[in-house]
Amino acid sequence: MNGFDVAFFMAWSMFCSIPCPYKNWNENLYPQMLLCLPVVGLLLGVLWALGSMLFAGLGLFGAALITVMPYLMTGFIHLDGFMDCADAVLSRRDLETRRQILKDSHVGSFAVISLCTLFLLTFSLFAGASLAGRRMGLVFIPAVVRACAATAVLSFEPMQTSGYAKMFSGGTQWSQRRAGWILTAVSVVLPVLFCGLPGLCGAAAAAGSWFVIWRCRKNLGGMSGDVSGCAITVGELCGVVALMLF
């Protein structure tokens, strides 16, 4: 296998709970792994859309299953980052304390409140409106937010307390950062081309992700895996909001 094949399966095994058919690890391929993350998101989106068709006739229970599907398929890895960032950022403490909270394994009240809000909003959207004619949007939303998160990790300085600081200690190449921005732009345009007006859910998802990235970097002093997970989680919510509204 060439480098990108290995990098794709690295991204699959690290960011997806679905069993990976090929397991190999090469620490030199971290940037390529991140560039493959939107492809993993696209596969998750296809499964999400198929699941929404399968569960469509199950009423509120079906809406609940559609709500939790993205988290089940990723092993809750991004949701963990969302909760950690909620505790840290919403604490409004000094920078050092916020970083300590980010790494604390205990669950705080802000994380619980934010998690309940996330599930309530997402469930109400799926329970209150039909996905008929909009399911294609679910295919693209996970890819868009992962493209944004991957680009941010490749482009911005990592938090010194983050594992990314070691992974990218030598920095990233301009070609890798450029590829990330191109992937982000393409991932936002494709939903509009395929879905028309509902495809603006991709732009909404990207806007939500970048807002979280900006807010968390400002409050925590850099990028980290938790920030990426938070951006992916909030971005998906924003994408679903826009999809159901349009």
N, C-alpha and C positions, 0 to 999 in steps of 0.2 A: 504493500500500500504506500501511496505517496503521502506527503506531509499533511495535506488538507483532508485526506481520507481519515488519517489517524486523529487529526484535530477535531473532525466532526464527531467521531465516536467518543473522544474525550469529553466534548461538550454534552453529548447525549448521556454518558454515564454519570457526569457530575451534576447536571442540571435537570435531569428527568428521572422519575422513579420507575418508568417502564424498563424492563430488563434489556440491557444492551447486548446485541449479538456478538460484538467484537470488543474486547477490552485490551487496551494498550495505553501506556502513559509515557509521554515525552515532555519533560519540563521546558524544553526549548520551543515548544509549540503553543505556549500560553496565548500569545497574540492571535495566532491562527484559530485557536480554540474559541476565542471570543468572537471572531469574525464568523464562525460557524453557528453561533448562538441563535441568530435570526432564523436559520434554516430549521433548527430544532423547534423554535417557536412556531414556524409554519406547520410542522408536523403535528405539534400539540393543538394548533388551531383547527386543523382538519379533523382531529379526533373530537375536539370540542363541538364542532359543527355537527358531526355525525351523532354525537351523544345528544345534542339538542333535538335532533330528529327522532331519535329512539325514545326519549323521555317526554316528548311533546304531549302525549295523551294521558300523562299521569297527574295532571293538575298541579297542586301546590308541592306535592312530593317531587314531581318532575322538575319544577322550578328550583327546588332545593338541590337536586342532583346536578343540574346545570350550573348552579352557583358554586358548588364545591369541586367540580371537575378540574379546573385549572390547578387547584392546590393539591388534589390527589395525584394528578399526573406529574407533579414536580416534587412530590414528597414534602411539601410545605416549606421548602428551602427558602423561597422568596418571601413567604409570609412571615417567616422567622425574622428576616431582615426588616420587614415593615414594622413588626412589633418592637424590635430593638430600637429602631430610629424614632418611633413614636414616643417611647419612654425617654430617650435621650433629648430629643429636640424640644418636646413639649415640657420638659422639666424646667427650662429657662434658667438653668444654672450656668456657672462659668464653664469655659471650654474644657478644662481638665476634668471637671466633674461629669460633664456631658459624655466625654469619651469613656470615663469609668462606667457610667450607666450603660453605655452602648455595649460594653463587654461583659456586663453583669449577667449571669445566667438566670437570675431571678426575674419573674414577670411583675412589672409594675402596673399601677392603676391606669396610666395613660395607654399602655399597650392593650389592656383589656377593653377599655372604652373604645379605642380606635378599631379594634378587631370586631367588636359588636356592631359598630357603625358601618364598617365595611360590608359585613355579611348582610346586615339589614337592608342597606341601600341596593346591593346587588340582587338579593333575593326579591325585593319589591319590584325591581325592574323586570326581571324574568317572569314574575308571577302576574304582573299587571298589564303586560303587552305581549302580543304574538310575535314570534320570530319569523313568521312566514315572509319570505322575500328578503330577509335580512341575514340569513344564516351565513352567507359568504363573508360577512363582516367579521364573524367569529374566527374565520380562518386567518385573517390578516392581523387582528389586534395583537395576539401574542408575539408575532414576528416583529411588528413595529416597536413595541416596548423593549424587546430584547436587543434590537438594533440600536436603540437610544442608549440603553445601559452599557452595551459593549463599547460603543463609541466614546462614551464618557470615561470609562475605565482606561481606554487606550489614549485618550486625549488630555486628561487632567491628572494632576499630581495625586498620588495615593496618600491616604492618611498614614502617618508613620506607625500607628498601632495596628494597621490592617495587614492581613496576609498578602495583599496586593503589593505592599512595599517591597517584600522579598521576591515575589513573582516577577516584578518589573523593575528590579533594582538597576538594571542596565538601560532603562528607558525603552521607548518604543520608536519604531521607524516612522518617518513621514508617510511612506507608502501605506503602512498599516493604518495610521490615523485617517488618511485620505479614503482608504477603502471603507472604513467605518462610516464616515460621513456620507459616502456615496450609497452605501447600504441603507442608511437611515432615510435618505431622500427617496430612494426607490421604494422602500417599504411604505412610505407615506403616499406616494403617487399610485401605486398598484391598486389599492382598494377602490380609489375613485374610478380608475379605468375599468375595473371588473364589476363594481357595484353601483356606480353612479352616485347620487346624493348620499345614500347610506354609507358609502365609502369614506365620507368625511370623518367617520369614526376613527380612521387611522390617524388623521391630523389631530383629533382630540386626544387620542391615546398618547401621541408624541408630545403634545403640549403638556399633558399631565405629568409625563415622565420627566421632561426637562425642568418643569417647575420644581418637582421634588429634588432632582439632582442639584439645582441651584440652591434651594432652601437648605438641604442637608449639607452641602459643601460649605455654605456660609456659616452654618451653626456648628459643624464638626471639624472643619478645617481640612477637607480632602475627600477623596473617593475611597470606598471600601465595599466589600461584598454586601454588607447590610444596606448601604445606600443604594446599591444596584437592585437589591431585592425589593426595597421600598419603592423605588422608581417603577419597577415592573408591576408591582401590585397596584399602586395608585393609577398608573397609566392604563392598566387593563380596566379598572373601574371607570375611568373617564371615557375610554373607548366604548364601553357598554352603555354608558349614559347617552353618549352621542348617537350610538346605533339605534337605541330604542326611541329616542326623541325624533330622529329623522325618519 
